[in-house]
Amino acid sequence: MTMVSKAAIGIAAGICGTLFIGYCIYFDRKRRSDPNFKKKLRERRKARRAVTKSAGTKLPDLKDHEAVQRFFLQEVQLGEELLAQGDLEGGVEHLGNAVAVCGQPNQLLQVLQQTLPPQVFHLLLQRLPSVGQRIVAQNAASVGVMSEDDVE
């Protein structure tokens, strides 16, 4: 009797598993065959990229070592996550920010050269001048704001 019940449980589990997989396949096909699926997917991705780019990266006060260190670690982590998700532009943007505020950018670039695919690393190298200019501009703007406040 125990043999029959174990076999019955095994068969029931197999049938349930098969039904669940069939259910998943059916609704996945139904979803993908929807004429608006690709359009909605593109819109969602475009909106996510727009939010990422419009949010911009607020650079820390370069005189605050702890804030710079937190920012550096956050940017490296975010850059790695975006690259893993396939968002090369966003990942390179954040890694560029990390390199720009890094105390030893040459060593970081050597590590990134060894770990990143060549095309991603070259994209990063192309982005570095613009990231550096943005940091200089933002730092100059914050210094300008501070000096105006001191005058008042």
N, C-alpha and C positions, 0 to 999 in steps of 0.2 A: 504494500500500500504506500509506503514512503517512497518507493521507486516511482510509482505512478504519479504521486503528487509532485515530486521534484521535476519529473518530465513535463507534467502539465504546467507547472510554474515556468519552466524554461520556454515552452512553446508559447505560453501567454505573453511572456516578456518579449520574445522574438516578434510576435505579431504586433504588440504595442509599439515596439521600436520601429518596425516597418511602416506602420500607420503614421507615426509621428514624422518620419523622414518623408513619406509621401505627402503629408500635409504641408511640410516646409517647402518642398519642391513645387507643389501646386501653387501656393501663394507667392513664391518667389517669381515663378513664370508669369503669374497674373500681374504682379507688380511691375515686372520688366516690360511686359507687353502693353502697359498703359502708355498711350501716346504722350502724356505729359510728364512721364517719369524722368526722362533725360533732361527735359526742360527745367523741371523743378530741381533736379540734382545740380545742374549747372548754376541755376540761380542761387541755391544754397551755398555752393562753393564760392561763387563770386561775392556773395554777401559776407561770407566768413573772411575772405581775403581783404575785402574793403574794410571790415572792422579791424583786422590786424594792421593794415597799413594806416588807416585813419587814426587809430589809437596812438600810433607813433611810439617811439621809445623815449621816455623822459630820462635823460641822463642825470646821474647823481652829481652832487657837488664834488668836484675833483679834489678838494682839499680834505674832505672827510674820508679817511682811509677805509673805515668800516663800511660806509655806504658804497664806496667803489668796489670793495670786495664782494659785498652782497649782490650788487648789480652784475659784476663779472660772472659770478656763479649762476645767477638767474639767467643771464643771456646765453651762457654755454649750454645750460640745461634746455632752455627753450629752443635754441638752435638745433640741438641734437634731436629733440622731439619732432620738430617740424621736418627735418631731413628724413627721419624715420617714417613720417607720414607721407613723404613724397613731395612736400612743399619746399623745393630747392630755393626759390627766391626768398621766402621768409626765413628759412634756416640760415642761409648765407648772410642775410641782413643782421640777424641776431649774433651770429659768430663774428661778424665784422665789428659789431659794437663791443663784443668781448675783447677782441684783439686791440681795438682802439684804446680801451681803458686799462689794458693789461700793463703791469709794470715791466714785464720782459716779453715784448711782443715777438721777438725773433725766436725765442724758445717755444712759445705757443704755436707759432707758424710752423716750426719744424715738426711738432707733434701732430698738428692738423694735417700737414702734408703726408705724414705716414698713415694717418687714420682715415682721411677722406678720399673718396674717389678723385682721380685727377681732374675731371671736368668740373666738379664741385669746388675743388681747391683753386682752380684757375678763375672761376667765377668769384670766389672770395677775394682773390688778389686784385681782380678788376674793380671790386666794390670798395676796397680799403681807402683809396684817395677821397671818395665822396663821403665816406663815414668820418674820416679824419677832418674834412672841411666842416661837416655838420657839428662835430664836437667843438672845434675851435670857435665856430660861429655861436653856438649855444653858450659856451663858456664866456665869450666876449660879451654876449647879451646879458648874462647873469652878473658879470662884473660891472657892466654899464648900469644895470638896475640898482646894484648895491651902492654905487657911487652916487647915483641920483638920490637914493634914500638917505645917504649920509649928509648930503647937502641940505636937505629939508630938515 
